[in-house]
Amino acid sequence: MLLKGKTIALFVEDEYEDNEYWYPYYRMLEEGARVETVAPEKKKYYSKNGAPAEATMTADEAKNCSLDALIIPGGYAPDKMRRSKAMVELVKKISEEGKPVASICHGPWMMASAGILKGKKATCFFSIKDDVINAGAHYLDAEVVQDGNLITSRVPSDLPAFCRTIIQALQ
């Protein structure tokens, strides 16, 4: 129960990567955190494989909540998430508060859209490497990269290190 009393926002949108959403969801719950699923609207969203995940709050509602961290899963969902001004603003707000902002796979697209990668070390799925570099980050090919409050990983096989790093950052 390392995260008892912590509230973590977990972003969701259609075409999320199943493992990159559900693994952190259950891992954070296992450590005692409260996990709020945040999206543009309160409704069900479907993974690349059709698994539903229901948003418990909108990004606009989340802006007024006390959140301890944010996790952004990958898949194709971040391309949809970044179309929501409220979701991009929430990434920037949590980062500016110095709280952990963690993203995996295509999730760093949200960090790029929020303008928080400049001068930071980061990793991502290889197909968005140029986007991360063009956003001003120093790209590293590693299972997890932590630079201050930003935590990034590449692919589902990086999830154990990714979640371990998030938990350590919240202690």
C-alpha positions, -999 to +999 in steps of 0.1 A: +000+000+000+028+024-010+004+048-026-024+050+000-040+084-001-027+092-036-050+100-066-037+093-101-053+104-133-051+078-160-060+092-195-081+072-219-094+077-254-105+054-282-079+030-296-058+029-264-033+001-261-049-024-237-018-034-217-006+002-214-039+012-198-048-018-177-014-028-163-008+007-147-045+009-137-043-023-116-007-018-105-016+016-090-047+002-073-027-026-059-005-001-042-035+017-027-039+046-051-072+060-062-073+059-100-095+083-119-100+076-156-099+110-174-111+117-209-127+144-230-162+131-220-176+108-194-184+077-215-170+044-226-139+043-247-126+013-266-092-001-269-075-012-302-089-047-294-124-035-284-120-036-245-141-009-229-128+016-203-152+041-187-141+076-180-149+086-144-143+123-150-136+148-178-104+166-182-122+199-173-134+183-140-099+169-133-084+204-135-102+212-103-091+181-085-061+174-063-042+149-085-008+134-074+002+121-109-009+115-144-004+084-166-008+085-204-011+051-221-002+047-257-018+030-287-034+054-311-053+071-283-028+100-277-034+112-312-071+116-302-063+130-268-041+158-281-072+171-300-087+180-266-075+213-254-086+204-218-065+172-218-034+190-232-039+218-206-042+192-178-008+176-188+008+210-187-008+219-153+003+187-136+038+190-150+040+227-139+030+216-104+061+193-104+040+161-101+048+130-120+036+129-156+042+095-171+037+083-206+044+052-226+045+043-263+027+071-283+019+089-250+048+114-253+027+130-281+007+146-253+039+158-236+049+174-270+015+190-274+017+204-238+052+218-245+069+201-216+096+181-234+120+209-242+154+202-227+143+169-211+154+133-216+127+111-229+119+079-247+089+067-267+077+042-294+103+044-322+078+058-348+073+091-328+110+095-320+113+124-345+083+141-329+098+139-294+132+152-307+114+180-326+096+189-294+130+196-279+137+164-260+170+144-259+158+110-270+172+079-252+164+043-263+158+028-228+130+009-211+122+038-188+136+074-187+130+097-158+140+134-160+126+153-131+089+147-129+086+133-164+087+095-169+086+078-203+087+043-217+086+027-251+065-005-254+043-029-233+074-050-223+087-019-205+056-018-182+072-033-151+100-007-151+075+020-160+052+013-131+080+007-107+094+042-116+060+059-112+055+043-077+090+054-066+083+089-079+052+091-057+068+079-025 
